[in-house]
């Protein structure tokens, strides 16, 4: 994707072709990560995307969203959020798309643990 004009458009056209909505996205100079909530058309989707690069599919993931008034712009809350989950393997972070939401992708097996740690670390709840 580095210096490739129109790369993202081409990627998103594949998702549009198979009518697969994207829930969460992160990008860098060399990678695009997305989440989808269906396995319908997954095999053909992956096959077409492989024309653009290496495709990896991670299953059994869950999105945890922390929502609050301008939470992503409140330094103390961001510190509390990330300080609460140091031992959780984070797969993706969506931060800054909205000032009111920070979303994290984690393996589904950590769902209860991360929710408990966020409640304790951010709000003092046990």
Secondary structure, DSSP 8 states (H G I E B T S, - for coil): -TT-TTHHHHHHHHHHHTT---SEEEE-SS-EEEE-S--TTHHHHHHHHTTTS------SEEEEEEE-TTGGG-HHHHHHHHHHTTTS-EEEEEESSSTTEEEEEEEGGGHHHHHHHHHHHHH---
